[in-house]
């Protein structure tokens, strides 16, 4: 007795393949891809190796294969550098103005507002008091995630205020840079911050203060050409791109091939542009040792005649109120032991 054919088998044999619906395995395969979270792996800019994101974060955003130092977000930099519980942010409420009514794809004022809302901070520079290995400092960190760490009016203002605060309180100033340079949305106003920040650092130096800048990847443009290069000590993380114009622009302008490693920290230290290279894992102890040199000098003068810590003027709202010369604000006093005490 012959067996009747299965209707499902007959239908599969007579069905047009082009009209066949995807099977369960196909649906399962595609559904798995959709459910897979993105951003789990990153590609190293230096050695092109794939890195598991959690492994990279655990290593302080340093490539485990080639030790390339990825850009570190500003808040994460503060947390990893300072002693626990010592951070006190200042000047966080200063916001930028769209003086030129600049419009690209969207108005500059709208871009500022959206970036501030996304990151939870008003500008690219984060300033505050803290301590490193028990040494009190004023810390200023440029956050590349805020419009590429670019320098506009507010960044220049906050850095100048941080310099004034370091001078008034007699603390060393430590700066971390990661920037694309001057902010094009503010035109010539952003370029004016180059002279302004250098002047503020000079006032700190004349008063006996100490400043340290650590250039991280990348530090370029007007930031490199101003305050980042004029501190008392200029350090850099390994592999950091440091320069004014980009290497491709320079190569195209000169119409010649650039030397290997051009504008990298290892190249620049050989040319005398840097005082030292410090890996991220060694930054805290190295800065602690360097900050000990600041103990030999402090800002002198009468406290009543100087600016109170809470009265550091906001130049955006009316300019500097302290008209004294740097020599009048304070004098350097070196605590050098005398010959009698040494004997």
C-alpha positions as CSV (number, residue, x, y, z in Angstrom):
1,X,0.0,0.0,0.0
2,X,1.6,3.3,-1.1
3,X,2.1,6.1,1.3
4,X,0.4,9.4,0.6
5,X,2.8,12.3,0.0
6,X,3.2,14.9,2.7
7,X,1.5,18.2,1.7
8,X,4.4,20.2,3.2
9,X,7.0,18.3,1.0
10,X,4.8,18.8,-2.1
11,X,4.5,22.5,-1.3
12,X,8.3,22.9,-0.9
13,X,9.0,21.1,-4.2
14,X,6.5,23.2,-6.2
15,X,7.3,26.5,-4.5
16,X,9.3,29.2,-6.4
17,X,12.6,29.7,-4.6
18,X,12.3,33.5,-5.2
19,X,9.1,33.5,-3.3
20,X,10.3,31.4,-0.4
21,X,10.2,33.1,3.0
22,X,13.3,33.2,5.2
23,X,13.6,30.2,7.5
24,X,13.9,30.1,11.2
25,X,17.7,29.8,11.1
26,X,18.0,32.9,9.0
27,X,15.7,34.9,11.3
28,X,17.7,33.7,14.3
29,X,21.0,34.7,12.7
30,X,19.8,38.2,11.9
31,X,18.2,38.7,15.2
32,X,21.4,37.8,17.0
33,X,23.3,40.4,15.0
34,X,20.8,43.1,15.9
35,X,20.9,42.2,19.6
36,X,24.8,42.3,19.7
37,X,25.9,45.5,21.5
38,X,28.2,47.8,19.5
39,X,31.5,49.4,20.6
40,X,32.8,46.3,22.3
41,X,36.1,46.4,20.3
42,X,38.4,49.2,19.4
43,X,41.2,49.4,16.8
44,X,44.5,50.8,18.0
45,X,45.6,53.9,16.0
46,X,49.3,52.8,16.3
47,X,49.4,49.0,15.8
48,X,45.9,48.4,14.4
49,X,45.3,45.6,16.8
50,X,41.7,44.9,18.0
51,X,41.3,45.7,21.8
52,X,38.4,44.6,24.0
53,X,37.0,47.9,25.4
54,X,36.8,46.7,29.0
55,X,40.4,45.5,28.8
56,X,41.5,48.9,27.4
57,X,39.6,50.8,30.2
58,X,41.2,48.5,32.8
59,X,44.7,49.4,31.4
60,X,44.0,53.2,31.7
61,X,43.2,53.4,28.0
62,X,46.7,52.3,27.1
63,X,47.1,49.7,24.3
64,X,48.2,46.3,25.8
65,X,50.0,45.5,22.6
66,X,52.1,48.6,21.8
67,X,51.5,50.9,24.8
68,X,49.9,53.6,22.7
69,X,48.1,56.1,24.9
70,X,44.5,56.7,23.8
71,X,43.0,60.1,24.5
72,X,41.6,60.2,28.1
73,X,38.3,62.0,28.8
74,X,38.7,65.0,31.1
75,X,36.7,63.7,34.1
76,X,38.5,60.4,33.9
77,X,41.8,62.2,33.9
78,X,40.9,64.1,37.0
79,X,39.7,60.9,38.8
80,X,42.8,58.9,37.9
81,X,45.3,61.7,38.7
82,X,44.2,63.2,42.0
83,X,44.1,61.8,45.5
84,X,40.6,60.4,46.3
85,X,38.3,63.0,47.7
86,X,40.6,66.0,47.1
87,X,38.9,67.4,44.0
88,X,37.0,70.7,44.2
89,X,36.0,72.2,40.9
90,X,36.0,76.0,40.4
91,X,34.8,78.4,37.6
92,X,32.4,75.7,36.3
93,X,29.6,78.1,35.8
94,X,31.3,80.3,33.2
95,X,29.7,79.8,29.8
96,X,30.6,80.9,26.3
97,X,29.0,83.6,24.1
98,X,28.3,83.5,20.4
99,X,29.6,87.0,19.7
100,X,30.0,86.5,16.0
101,X,26.6,84.8,15.5
102,X,28.6,82.0,13.8
103,X,26.5,79.4,11.9
104,X,27.8,76.2,10.3
105,X,25.3,73.3,10.0
106,X,23.7,74.7,13.2
107,X,24.3,77.9,15.1
108,X,27.4,77.9,17.3
109,X,25.3,78.8,20.4
110,X,23.1,75.7,19.8
111,X,26.2,73.5,19.3
112,X,27.6,74.8,22.6
113,X,24.3,74.1,24.4
114,X,24.0,70.6,23.0
115,X,27.6,69.7,23.8
116,X,27.3,71.0,27.4
117,X,24.1,69.0,27.9
118,X,25.6,65.8,26.5
119,X,28.8,66.0,28.6
120,X,27.5,67.7,31.7
121,X,30.0,70.5,31.6
122,X,29.9,74.0,30.2
123,X,33.3,74.1,28.5
124,X,36.3,72.2,27.4
125,X,38.5,73.2,30.3
126,X,38.0,71.7,33.7
127,X,39.6,73.6,36.6
128,X,39.8,73.0,40.3
129,X,41.8,72.4,43.5
130,X,43.2,69.0,44.4
131,X,46.2,67.1,45.6
132,X,48.7,64.7,43.9
133,X,50.5,62.3,46.2
134,X,49.6,64.7,49.0
135,X,50.9,67.8,47.2
136,X,48.2,70.6,46.8
137,X,47.8,71.8,43.3
138,X,45.5,73.8,41.0
139,X,44.6,71.5,38.1
140,X,43.4,72.5,34.6
141,X,42.4,69.7,32.1
142,X,41.4,70.2,28.5
143,X,38.7,67.7,27.6
144,X,39.0,66.7,23.9
145,X,35.4,65.3,23.9
146,X,34.2,68.9,24.2
147,X,34.5,70.3,20.6
148,X,38.0,68.8,20.3
149,X,39.3,70.6,23.3
150,X,39.4,73.7,21.3
151,X,40.3,77.1,22.9
152,X,37.8,79.8,22.9
153,X,37.1,82.8,25.2
154,X,36.0,80.7,28.1
155,X,38.9,78.3,27.9
156,X,41.4,81.2,27.8
157,X,39.5,82.9,30.7
158,X,39.4,79.8,32.9
159,X,43.1,79.1,32.4
160,X,44.0,82.7,33.3
161,X,41.8,82.4,36.3
162,X,43.4,79.1,37.3
163,X,46.8,80.8,37.0
164,X,45.6,83.7,39.2
165,X,44.2,81.2,41.8
166,X,47.5,79.3,41.9
167,X,49.4,82.6,42.4
168,X,47.0,83.8,45.2
169,X,47.0,80.5,47.1
170,X,50.6,79.7,46.5
171,X,49.9,76.3,44.8
172,X,51.7,74.9,41.7
173,X,49.6,74.9,38.5
174,X,49.3,71.6,36.6
175,X,47.9,71.6,33.1
176,X,46.9,68.7,30.9
177,X,46.3,69.5,27.2
178,X,44.4,67.6,24.5
179,X,43.2,70.0,21.8
180,X,42.8,70.7,18.2
181,X,43.8,74.3,18.7
182,X,41.9,77.6,18.6
183,X,38.2,77.4,18.2
184,X,37.3,78.6,14.7
185,X,33.7,79.5,15.7
186,X,35.1,82.5,17.6
187,X,37.5,83.8,15.0
188,X,40.1,86.3,16.1
189,X,38.7,86.2,19.7
190,X,40.0,82.7,20.1
191,X,43.5,83.7,18.9
192,X,43.6,86.5,21.5
193,X,43.5,83.8,24.2
194,X,47.0,82.8,23.2
195,X,48.5,86.0,24.4
196,X,46.1,86.2,27.4
197,X,47.1,82.7,28.7
198,X,50.8,83.3,28.3
199,X,50.5,86.6,30.1
200,X,48.7,84.9,33.0
201,X,51.4,82.2,33.3
202,X,54.1,84.9,33.2
203,X,52.4,86.7,36.1
204,X,52.4,83.4,38.0
205,X,56.1,82.8,37.3
206,X,57.1,86.4,38.3
207,X,55.3,85.9,41.6
208,X,57.4,82.8,42.3
209,X,54.8,80.2,41.2
210,X,55.4,77.0,39.4
211,X,53.6,75.6,36.4
212,X,53.7,72.1,34.7
213,X,52.1,71.2,31.4
214,X,51.6,67.6,30.3
215,X,50.8,67.4,26.6
216,X,48.7,64.4,25.7
217,X,47.4,63.0,22.3
218,X,46.7,65.2,20.4
219,X,47.9,68.7,21.3
220,X,47.9,71.0,18.2
221,X,47.3,74.5,16.9
222,X,47.1,77.5,19.1
223,X,47.2,75.5,22.3
224,X,50.7,74.2,21.4
225,X,51.7,77.6,20.2
226,X,50.8,79.3,23.5
227,X,50.4,78.2,27.1
228,X,51.2,74.5,26.6
229,X,54.8,75.3,25.6
230,X,55.7,78.1,28.0
231,X,55.2,76.4,31.4
232,X,58.2,75.8,33.7
233,X,58.2,72.1,32.9
234,X,56.7,70.6,29.7
235,X,56.1,66.9,29.7
236,X,54.3,64.6,27.3
237,X,52.8,61.1,27.2
238,X,54.4,58.6,24.8
239,X,53.2,58.7,21.2
240,X,51.4,62.0,21.6
241,X,50.9,64.0,18.4
242,X,52.2,67.5,19.2
243,X,52.5,70.3,16.6
244,X,50.9,73.4,15.1
245,X,49.7,72.4,11.7
246,X,49.0,68.7,10.9
247,X,51.7,66.6,9.3
248,X,49.6,66.1,6.1
249,X,49.2,69.8,5.7
250,X,53.0,70.4,6.2
251,X,53.9,67.6,3.8
252,X,51.6,69.0,1.1
253,X,53.0,72.5,1.6
254,X,56.6,71.5,1.5
255,X,56.0,68.9,-1.2
256,X,58.4,66.5,0.5
257,X,58.3,63.5,2.7
258,X,58.5,64.1,6.4
259,X,60.9,62.2,8.6
260,X,59.6,59.1,10.5
261,X,57.8,59.9,13.7
262,X,57.4,63.6,12.8
263,X,55.5,65.6,15.4
264,X,55.3,62.7,17.8
265,X,56.5,63.1,21.4
266,X,59.6,60.9,20.9
267,X,60.6,63.0,17.9
268,X,60.1,66.3,19.7
269,X,62.1,65.4,22.8
270,X,65.2,64.8,20.7
271,X,64.7,68.3,19.3
272,X,64.6,69.9,22.8
273,X,60.9,70.7,22.7
274,X,60.0,68.7,25.7
275,X,61.5,68.1,29.2
276,X,60.5,64.5,29.5
277,X,58.2,61.6,28.5
278,X,56.1,60.1,31.2
279,X,53.9,57.0,30.7
280,X,50.4,57.3,32.1
281,X,51.1,54.7,34.8
282,X,54.0,56.8,36.1
283,X,52.4,60.2,36.0
284,X,51.3,60.4,39.6
285,X,54.6,59.5,41.3
286,X,56.6,61.6,38.7
287,X,54.4,64.7,39.3
288,X,54.7,64.2,43.0
289,X,58.5,64.3,42.8
290,X,58.5,67.3,40.5
291,X,56.0,69.2,42.7
292,X,58.5,68.9,45.6
293,X,60.6,71.5,43.8
294,X,57.7,74.0,44.2
295,X,58.2,73.9,48.0
296,X,61.2,76.1,47.8
297,X,59.3,79.2,46.6
298,X,55.9,80.7,47.3
299,X,53.9,83.8,46.5
300,X,55.0,86.5,49.0
301,X,53.6,90.0,49.8
302,X,50.9,91.1,52.1
303,X,47.8,88.9,52.1
304,X,45.5,91.9,52.6
305,X,46.9,93.6,49.5
306,X,46.5,90.5,47.3
307,X,43.4,89.0,45.8
308,X,41.3,86.8,48.0
309,X,40.9,83.3,46.6
310,X,37.1,83.9,46.1
311,X,37.7,87.3,44.5
312,X,39.8,86.3,41.5
313,X,38.3,88.6,38.8
314,X,36.3,87.3,35.8
315,X,37.9,89.1,32.8
316,X,34.8,88.3,30.7
317,X,32.7,90.4,33.0
318,X,34.8,93.5,33.3
319,X,38.6,92.8,33.0
320,X,41.4,92.5,35.5
321,X,40.8,94.5,38.7
322,X,44.4,93.9,39.9
323,X,46.5,96.7,38.2
324,X,49.7,96.1,40.1
325,X,52.8,95.0,38.4
326,X,54.0,91.3,38.9
327,X,56.8,92.5,41.1
328,X,54.3,94.3,43.4
329,X,52.0,91.3,43.7
330,X,54.6,89.1,45.3
331,X,58.3,88.2,45.5
332,X,60.1,85.0,45.2
333,X,61.5,83.6,48.5
334,X,63.8,80.6,48.3
335,X,64.1,78.5,51.4
336,X,67.8,77.7,50.8
337,X,69.6,76.5,54.0
338,X,72.4,78.7,55.1
339,X,76.0,77.6,55.3
340,X,75.8,77.6,59.2
341,X,72.7,75.4,59.3
342,X,74.2,72.9,56.8
343,X,77.2,72.5,59.0
